[in-house]
């Protein structure tokens, strides 16, 4: 199963909502950095309980997560931001504008932004 960044984020959020430490029962925080291995239909996460310092290796099956993965996302308009592309001209224009602004986005927006 192919996961786009949005779908992966949703899956990690669901795991975060339900994850409890098996030793002390307290809530364990799960974020994208905890994902160590991604397979065709599973995730392997490395977690640490901040209360009792227990290390947890979680094997999360993606069976049943097909509804999260949006098929034909570009056709339906979902997750368009992960599919944006700049033309070479736009990219070179942005690079030149950043050079002119000394690498500062703040100066860039002051110079070229709408007033």
Secondary structure, DSSP 8 states (H G I E B T S, - for coil): ----HHHHHHHHHHHHHH-B-TTT--B----GGGEEEE-SSEEEEEEE-TTT--EEEEEEE-TT-TTTS-TTHHHHTTTGGGG----HHHHHHHHHHHHHTTT-HHHHHHHHS--
